[in-house]
Each structure stands twice: as C-alpha cells, then as structure tokens.
C-alpha cells in the first residue's frame, strides 16, 4: 500500500490557509473605493471547499502524518466538517450584516478563515505543542474579531478582557503541558498514554491534567472559568459571537475529549468527579444568572455556560458512549445557537440599537419569519421534542446514566426546567402584540446570504431532532477511533460499523 502523503492529513487546513491568504491579497489589490463584500463570498467558497476536503478525508486510511503530530480519523473528520460548517454560516451572516462602509472588511473575513485553521488543527493534533500552536492561531484571530467595532466603547473593552483572561488560561494550559512532559519525557499524546502507568513523578501528571483542564474549560466557558463570557458576548459583533459561541467551543471540547479519554484515561477517578462538579456549577450558575438578564446577548451568554454543563454531563458516560454523546451534543448546540444569533443579528442590527428583551416585543407581528424562527430556536434550546436540543440532552443524560451519574442527571433535568423560564420569557415577549411605537418599527430585511445561513441552521436543528441516526453513527465512529492509536490500514476512516448502546432512532 502506498503511504498517504502528509499534506493530505491537513488538507482542510491547507485549503483554509490558502483562502485566507487569497482574501488578504485581493483586499490589498482592490482600489480603496471598491466594495469589499465580494471578499466574503471568496471566503465562503473557500470554506465550502474545506468542507469537501474534510469529507474526502473519509476515504483515507486512518493514521498520522508529519512525524506523528496530526492524525486523520473519523473523529477529526466529524469535527472538521462541523467547524467548517459553522464558519461558513458565520461568513454568510457577516455578508448581510456588516455595513458597506465598515472598516477593514477584507481583514474581517480573512481572520474568520484563519481562526478556522487553528480550530481544525486543534481537533486533529496528537502532539501537545501543535495543540498549543493551533489554540493560539484560533485565539488571536478571535481576540481581534471581538474588538472589531472600535467606534463603540464596549468593543475594545471586550477585546481587552478576552485577551487578558485568555492569555492566563493559555498559560495554565502550557504549564500543564510542561509538567506532563517533565513526567513522561514526551508531548505526543499516544506516547503519553503508554507512559503514564510507568511514570515516576505521577504527581506531575495529575497537576498537569489539572492545569490543562483550567485552560480548556476556560475556552468552553464552563463555570467557574466563565467570567469573561457575558462581557465579551455583549461587546463583540453578533456575527462574531455566533462564531465564537460555537466553533471554538467545538474545537475545545474535541481537545478535552482527546485529553481525558485518549491521553489520560487511567486518571478517570480524578478527572471524572472534577468534571461532575464543573458540570453542576455550569448548569446552575448559568441558568440562575440568565434569569436576571434583560440584555438578550448577555442572557444567551449565560445560557451557553449552562449548555456547557449539559454537555459535560456526557463525560460521565463510559468509553464510546460518553464520547459519542458529547460529540453529538456539540453539533446540536452549535446548530441552534448559531441560528438564534443570526436572528438576534438581524433584529438588533450591526450597531445593536435594540439589545434588550423588551425590544423584541411583537417581533412575530413585524416579521413573522424571524419571530417564528426565534421561537423555534428557543424551543430547541429548551429541549422541546423533535428538535436537536431535545435529542442532544437525551443522549447526553443517557450517557451520564450509563456511567452511574444519576444525581448529575437529576440536577441537569431540574436546570433544564429552570432554563425554560428565561427562554419562554423571550418567546412570549416576541409573540405579544406590539405597542404603538414598536408597531412602526420596520421589519428586518433577510438577504440571500443570511437566509441561506438561517436555512442551514433550521435544517440541521430539525434533522438532529427528527432523524439523527446518520450524525450519531458518525459520532460513534469517531468515538471508536479516539480510544486507540490509529493504525495505517486500507480501511477508510468511517468504514467500521460502530457499536453503541446509545439509542438511535
């Protein structure tokens, strides 16, 4: 069998990198007075090509490249497709929401694509130093995008807070890598997994795990590492928040799965109760804080903290079930969250002149399409049947039950009921008959690009709630490839029939 060229192992990242470079070159070559909106379409086309490149990797034999630093497997393909799809939706949303005269539009689109390079690389890296580099690529792009609205005081403030706290979190992650390297003599994930049991300085490994968890849990905005989330969500442009609340978190959760299930599975007695506590804190703190919010983006920020807790509940599942449940929940949450932020972007506008819950009063009368979509995505976030949110929670809590975390499931169900209060409050406000002043507010215009983004989010949320079998099979296949070092064979990455105890419709 001919060996697979190493470049094929990172083909989606290569396509995204070339796309970002092309956007920057075109931006510099175009006359200053020319519109930069077509550059967004160039970025969207390049991201679509990256999705096809990711799907093409299914035909490759499972294995590693570049001296064992990156891998191609069903697990990496699953998250590559998910991340590139979210980036594509964010680009389509930005195309119709950024003003024509906004500054540095070309750089805005390029930064989104470059950030996607880091996110995809993070999910495929099996070398901790490459993980760190990928995390920095993703984070730096996100820091800059957060402060894109320089004319508002909240934009630079959010960017500075995110940068400072993110730098501390990255330092924790790097210190954890250093301790694990000191104890095992390697930073290659598969080699670490083999040397943990024979390492003399076992305390270093435990301390390194703790520090790495701090860095990763910060990226997924899990309590108590969530303090940056409300201010950053409020200050960043809504298209950036739609991306920031989904794609980087998907990459961070993929990294978390790889660290605990693949690199340090023998430390389960240590990391399992820690994640149990973090899940409870995230669900409870996020929901209680969201009840008090009047700003829609801050409410959704605390909601994302709570959903990080629901997702972490799946980590209580044993083996394949926990991995597959967490992967599926990431996809379900990403679809409905990017959709609701698309609606918020259209209603509030780029300058967010209508940021409060009361500003959404009568939305369904002003724009039946947007009002209906808002209620639909809120229903999915609550967990109403036949939506991705319902089946995601069902799978996550089923995995936790399988792992014996019955009390965690009970707490999760109680928090889901608590969350319904603030989701339904926004839904009821949008369905109420508008007052005289708000009745004259013009209905937001839905362009072609943002219409495609909304269609993608709605279709994905419905498919994951009504017919989730194919996605769950892909998540199961990824779970199987995550728990053992890949072997170069002629078997395609997704050709193995997954065996799972999770319910599949």
DOTORDREN-563102 format. One record per residue (C-alpha): residue in three letters; chain; x, y, z. Coordinates in steps of 0.2 Angstrom, whole numbers. Layout:
N
> ALA_A_X_Y_Z
...
end
This chain:
505
> UNK_A_0_0_0
> UNK_A_7_17_-5
> UNK_A_9_29_10
> UNK_A_-3_43_12
> UNK_A_6_60_8
> UNK_A_7_70_24
> UNK_A_-1_85_16
> UNK_A_-17_75_14
> UNK_A_-18_74_33
> UNK_A_-20_93_34
> UNK_A_-29_96_18
> UNK_A_-44_106_25
> UNK_A_-31_117_35
> UNK_A_-22_120_19
> UNK_A_-37_125_9
> UNK_A_-42_137_23
> UNK_A_-25_145_24
> UNK_A_-24_147_5
> UNK_A_-42_155_6
> UNK_A_-36_167_19
> UNK_A_-21_172_10
> UNK_A_-31_175_-6
> UNK_A_-43_186_3
> UNK_A_-29_197_10
> UNK_A_-20_198_-7
> UNK_A_-37_203_-15
> UNK_A_-40_216_-2
> UNK_A_-24_224_-4
> UNK_A_-25_224_-23
> UNK_A_-43_231_-24
> UNK_A_-44_250_-26
> UNK_A_-49_258_-9
> UNK_A_-66_264_-15
> UNK_A_-72_247_-21
> UNK_A_-83_237_-10
> UNK_A_-76_223_0
> UNK_A_-91_212_1
> UNK_A_-86_200_-13
> UNK_A_-71_195_-2
> UNK_A_-84_187_9
> UNK_A_-90_176_-5
> UNK_A_-72_171_-9
> UNK_A_-70_166_10
> UNK_A_-87_157_9
> UNK_A_-82_147_-7
> UNK_A_-65_143_1
> UNK_A_-73_137_17
> UNK_A_-85_126_7
> UNK_A_-70_118_-2
> UNK_A_-63_115_15
> UNK_A_-79_105_20
> UNK_A_-77_95_4
> UNK_A_-59_92_8
> UNK_A_-64_86_25
> UNK_A_-77_74_18
> UNK_A_-64_67_6
> UNK_A_-53_63_20
> UNK_A_-65_49_25
> UNK_A_-58_39_10
> UNK_A_-40_40_18
> UNK_A_-34_26_29
> UNK_A_-34_31_47
> UNK_A_-16_36_53
> UNK_A_-5_51_57
> UNK_A_7_62_47
> UNK_A_21_74_50
> UNK_A_30_63_62
> UNK_A_15_58_72
> UNK_A_9_76_76
> UNK_A_-8_76_66
> UNK_A_-20_62_63
> UNK_A_-34_58_51
> UNK_A_-48_48_58
> UNK_A_-67_48_59
> UNK_A_-66_59_75
> UNK_A_-56_73_66
> UNK_A_-67_72_51
> UNK_A_-83_74_61
> UNK_A_-76_90_70
> UNK_A_-68_97_54
> UNK_A_-85_96_45
> UNK_A_-94_104_60
> UNK_A_-81_118_62
> UNK_A_-80_122_44
> UNK_A_-99_122_43
> UNK_A_-101_134_57
> UNK_A_-88_146_49
> UNK_A_-97_145_33
> UNK_A_-113_151_42
> UNK_A_-104_165_51
> UNK_A_-97_171_35
> UNK_A_-114_171_27
> UNK_A_-121_180_42
> UNK_A_-107_193_41
> UNK_A_-110_196_22
> UNK_A_-128_203_25
> UNK_A_-125_212_42
> UNK_A_-108_221_40
> UNK_A_-111_239_34
> UNK_A_-104_243_17
> UNK_A_-93_257_24
> UNK_A_-87_246_38
> UNK_A_-68_247_40
> UNK_A_-56_233_36
> UNK_A_-69_221_29
> UNK_A_-56_210_20
> UNK_A_-47_208_36
> UNK_A_-63_203_45
> UNK_A_-66_189_33
> UNK_A_-48_183_32
> UNK_A_-47_182_51
> UNK_A_-63_171_52
> UNK_A_-54_159_40
> UNK_A_-38_160_49
> UNK_A_-46_156_65
> UNK_A_-54_141_57
> UNK_A_-37_135_53
> UNK_A_-32_134_71
> UNK_A_-49_126_76
> UNK_A_-47_112_63
> UNK_A_-29_109_68
> UNK_A_-33_108_86
> UNK_A_-45_94_83
> UNK_A_-33_84_73
> UNK_A_-17_87_83
> UNK_A_-10_72_93
> UNK_A_5_82_98
> UNK_A_3_94_113
> UNK_A_14_108_106
> UNK_A_4_108_90
> UNK_A_-11_109_100
> UNK_A_-4_124_109
> UNK_A_0_132_92
> UNK_A_-17_129_85
> UNK_A_-25_136_100
> UNK_A_-15_152_98
> UNK_A_-20_153_80
> UNK_A_-38_152_84
> UNK_A_-37_163_100
> UNK_A_-28_178_92
> UNK_A_-40_179_77
> UNK_A_-54_178_89
> UNK_A_-47_192_101
> UNK_A_-46_204_86
> UNK_A_-63_200_79
> UNK_A_-70_203_97
> UNK_A_-64_222_96
> UNK_A_-69_224_78
> UNK_A_-82_238_82
> UNK_A_-69_251_88
> UNK_A_-81_265_87
> UNK_A_-91_258_102
> UNK_A_-83_258_120
> UNK_A_-89_240_123
> UNK_A_-80_233_108
> UNK_A_-62_237_114
> UNK_A_-66_233_132
> UNK_A_-72_216_127
> UNK_A_-57_213_117
> UNK_A_-45_218_131
> UNK_A_-54_207_144
> UNK_A_-55_192_132
> UNK_A_-36_194_128
> UNK_A_-30_196_146
> UNK_A_-41_182_153
> UNK_A_-37_171_138
> UNK_A_-19_173_140
> UNK_A_-19_167_158
> UNK_A_-30_152_153
> UNK_A_-17_148_139
> UNK_A_-3_150_151
> UNK_A_-11_137_163
> UNK_A_-13_125_148
> UNK_A_5_127_143
> UNK_A_11_125_161
> UNK_A_1_109_161
> UNK_A_9_103_145
> UNK_A_26_106_153
> UNK_A_23_96_169
> UNK_A_17_81_158
> UNK_A_32_82_148
> UNK_A_43_83_163
> UNK_A_35_67_170
> UNK_A_34_57_153
> UNK_A_48_64_143
> UNK_A_36_67_128
> UNK_A_22_78_122
> UNK_A_15_65_109
> UNK_A_-2_60_115
> UNK_A_-1_42_111
> UNK_A_16_40_119
> UNK_A_10_49_135
> UNK_A_-5_37_136
> UNK_A_8_22_136
> UNK_A_20_30_148
> UNK_A_8_36_162
> UNK_A_7_20_171
> UNK_A_26_19_172
> UNK_A_30_37_176
> UNK_A_39_40_192
> UNK_A_33_58_195
> UNK_A_14_54_195
> UNK_A_10_69_204
> UNK_A_17_80_190
> UNK_A_4_71_178
> UNK_A_-10_74_190
> UNK_A_-5_93_192
> UNK_A_-3_94_173
> UNK_A_-20_87_170
> UNK_A_-27_100_182
> UNK_A_-19_114_174
> UNK_A_-24_109_156
> UNK_A_-42_107_162
> UNK_A_-42_125_168
> UNK_A_-36_131_151
> UNK_A_-48_120_141
> UNK_A_-63_124_152
> UNK_A_-60_142_150
> UNK_A_-62_141_131
> UNK_A_-78_132_133
> UNK_A_-84_145_146
> UNK_A_-88_132_160
> UNK_A_-90_138_177
> UNK_A_-80_144_187
> UNK_A_-70_149_172
> UNK_A_-84_159_164
> UNK_A_-82_177_170
> UNK_A_-77_183_153
> UNK_A_-92_177_143
> UNK_A_-106_189_146
> UNK_A_-95_205_143
> UNK_A_-87_198_128
> UNK_A_-103_192_120
> UNK_A_-111_209_123
> UNK_A_-96_219_116
> UNK_A_-92_209_101
> UNK_A_-102_210_84
> UNK_A_-116_197_84
> UNK_A_-109_188_69
> UNK_A_-93_186_79
> UNK_A_-102_180_94
> UNK_A_-112_167_83
> UNK_A_-95_160_78
> UNK_A_-86_162_95
> UNK_A_-100_153_104
> UNK_A_-99_138_93
> UNK_A_-84_134_83
> UNK_A_-70_137_95
> UNK_A_-80_128_109
> UNK_A_-82_113_97
> UNK_A_-63_113_95
> UNK_A_-60_115_113
> UNK_A_-72_101_118
> UNK_A_-64_90_105
> UNK_A_-47_93_113
> UNK_A_-55_89_130
> UNK_A_-61_73_124
> UNK_A_-44_68_117
> UNK_A_-35_73_133
> UNK_A_-46_63_145
> UNK_A_-52_49_135
> UNK_A_-36_46_124
> UNK_A_-21_53_133
> UNK_A_-26_51_152
> UNK_A_-40_38_153
> UNK_A_-31_29_168
> UNK_A_-34_45_178
> UNK_A_-53_44_176
> UNK_A_-55_43_195
> UNK_A_-48_60_196
> UNK_A_-55_69_181
> UNK_A_-72_62_182
> UNK_A_-78_69_199
> UNK_A_-69_86_194
> UNK_A_-80_87_178
> UNK_A_-95_81_188
> UNK_A_-93_97_199
> UNK_A_-89_108_185
> UNK_A_-105_102_175
> UNK_A_-116_106_190
> UNK_A_-109_123_193
> UNK_A_-110_127_175
> UNK_A_-128_122_174
> UNK_A_-134_130_190
> UNK_A_-123_147_189
> UNK_A_-128_149_170
> UNK_A_-146_147_172
> UNK_A_-148_157_188
> UNK_A_-138_172_181
> UNK_A_-148_171_164
> UNK_A_-164_173_174
> UNK_A_-159_191_179
> UNK_A_-153_197_162
> UNK_A_-163_210_152
> UNK_A_-150_210_138
> UNK_A_-153_197_125
> UNK_A_-134_193_121
> UNK_A_-130_193_140
> UNK_A_-144_181_143
> UNK_A_-138_169_129
> UNK_A_-120_171_136
> UNK_A_-126_163_152
> UNK_A_-136_151_143
> UNK_A_-120_145_134
> UNK_A_-112_142_151
> UNK_A_-127_131_156
> UNK_A_-126_121_140
> UNK_A_-108_118_143
> UNK_A_-114_110_159
> UNK_A_-126_99_150
> UNK_A_-113_94_138
> UNK_A_-100_90_152
> UNK_A_-113_78_159
> UNK_A_-110_67_144
> UNK_A_-92_65_150
> UNK_A_-99_55_165
> UNK_A_-103_41_152
> UNK_A_-91_27_150
> UNK_A_-80_25_134
> UNK_A_-88_26_117
> UNK_A_-105_32_124
> UNK_A_-98_47_133
> UNK_A_-88_52_118
> UNK_A_-102_50_105
> UNK_A_-114_59_116
> UNK_A_-103_74_119
> UNK_A_-99_75_100
> UNK_A_-117_74_96
> UNK_A_-122_87_109
> UNK_A_-108_99_102
> UNK_A_-116_98_84
> UNK_A_-134_100_91
> UNK_A_-130_115_102
> UNK_A_-119_123_88
> UNK_A_-134_122_75
> UNK_A_-147_130_86
> UNK_A_-135_143_94
> UNK_A_-129_150_78
> UNK_A_-147_151_72
> UNK_A_-153_161_86
> UNK_A_-138_173_85
> UNK_A_-142_175_66
> UNK_A_-160_181_71
> UNK_A_-153_192_85
> UNK_A_-141_200_72
> UNK_A_-155_204_60
> UNK_A_-167_211_74
> UNK_A_-154_221_84
> UNK_A_-144_227_69
> UNK_A_-125_229_67
> UNK_A_-125_243_80
> UNK_A_-137_234_91
> UNK_A_-149_248_94
> UNK_A_-162_235_100
> UNK_A_-152_225_113
> UNK_A_-165_222_126
> UNK_A_-178_208_128
> UNK_A_-192_221_128
> UNK_A_-185_227_111
> UNK_A_-191_210_104
> UNK_A_-209_214_108
> UNK_A_-221_210_94
> UNK_A_-207_203_83
> UNK_A_-218_190_76
> UNK_A_-230_203_70
> UNK_A_-217_214_62
> UNK_A_-208_199_54
> UNK_A_-217_183_55
> UNK_A_-202_174_48
> UNK_A_-189_180_61
> UNK_A_-202_179_75
> UNK_A_-206_161_71
> UNK_A_-188_156_69
> UNK_A_-183_164_86
> UNK_A_-197_154_94
> UNK_A_-191_138_85
> UNK_A_-173_140_91
> UNK_A_-178_145_109
> UNK_A_-189_129_109
> UNK_A_-174_119_104
> UNK_A_-163_127_117
> UNK_A_-176_122_130
> UNK_A_-176_104_124
> UNK_A_-193_103_115
> UNK_A_-195_86_106
> UNK_A_-192_85_88
> UNK_A_-178_97_89
> UNK_A_-159_95_90
> UNK_A_-159_102_108
> UNK_A_-171_88_114
> UNK_A_-161_74_107
> UNK_A_-144_81_112
> UNK_A_-150_82_130
> UNK_A_-157_65_129
> UNK_A_-141_57_123
> UNK_A_-130_67_135
> UNK_A_-141_62_150
> UNK_A_-142_44_144
> UNK_A_-123_43_143
> UNK_A_-122_50_161
> UNK_A_-135_37_167
> UNK_A_-125_24_159
> UNK_A_-110_30_169
> UNK_A_-119_29_185
> UNK_A_-121_48_187
> UNK_A_-139_48_192
> UNK_A_-139_63_203
> UNK_A_-130_73_189
> UNK_A_-144_69_178
> UNK_A_-157_74_191
> UNK_A_-148_91_193
> UNK_A_-147_93_174
> UNK_A_-166_90_172
> UNK_A_-170_102_186
> UNK_A_-159_115_177
> UNK_A_-167_112_161
> UNK_A_-184_116_169
> UNK_A_-176_132_176
> UNK_A_-169_137_159
> UNK_A_-187_136_151
> UNK_A_-191_151_162
> UNK_A_-180_164_153
> UNK_A_-181_156_136
> UNK_A_-200_156_136
> UNK_A_-200_174_143
> UNK_A_-191_180_127
> UNK_A_-203_169_116
> UNK_A_-218_176_125
> UNK_A_-212_194_123
> UNK_A_-209_191_104
> UNK_A_-226_184_102
> UNK_A_-235_198_111
> UNK_A_-245_211_101
> UNK_A_-233_226_99
> UNK_A_-236_243_107
> UNK_A_-240_258_96
> UNK_A_-221_263_95
> UNK_A_-214_247_91
> UNK_A_-228_243_78
> UNK_A_-220_256_67
> UNK_A_-203_249_68
> UNK_A_-198_242_50
> UNK_A_-196_223_49
> UNK_A_-178_217_47
> UNK_A_-173_213_29
> UNK_A_-167_195_26
> UNK_A_-154_194_12
> UNK_A_-149_180_2
> UNK_A_-133_176_12
> UNK_A_-141_177_29
> UNK_A_-157_167_23
> UNK_A_-145_153_17
> UNK_A_-137_154_35
> UNK_A_-154_153_43
> UNK_A_-160_139_32
> UNK_A_-144_129_36
> UNK_A_-147_131_55
> UNK_A_-165_127_54
> UNK_A_-162_111_43
> UNK_A_-148_105_54
> UNK_A_-158_108_70
> UNK_A_-173_98_63
> UNK_A_-163_84_56
> UNK_A_-154_82_73
> UNK_A_-170_81_82
> UNK_A_-181_70_70
> UNK_A_-168_59_60
> UNK_A_-151_60_70
> UNK_A_-146_42_65
> UNK_A_-133_47_52
> UNK_A_-124_60_63
> UNK_A_-125_49_78
> UNK_A_-117_35_68
> UNK_A_-103_47_63
> UNK_A_-101_52_82
> UNK_A_-100_33_86
> UNK_A_-87_30_73
> UNK_A_-77_45_80
> UNK_A_-78_38_97
> UNK_A_-71_21_91
> UNK_A_-56_29_83
> UNK_A_-52_40_98
> UNK_A_-48_27_111
> UNK_A_-33_18_102
> UNK_A_-18_24_92
> UNK_A_-23_24_74
> UNK_A_-16_10_63
> UNK_A_-12_13_45
> UNK_A_-23_1_35
> UNK_A_-33_2_19
> UNK_A_-49_3_29
> UNK_A_-57_20_27
> UNK_A_-60_30_42
> UNK_A_-78_28_43
> UNK_A_-79_10_36
> UNK_A_-80_2_54
> UNK_A_-98_-1_59
> UNK_A_-99_7_76
> UNK_A_-106_-2_91
> UNK_A_-115_9_103
> UNK_A_-128_7_117
> UNK_A_-135_24_114
> UNK_A_-152_25_107
> UNK_A_-153_28_89
> UNK_A_-170_31_81
end
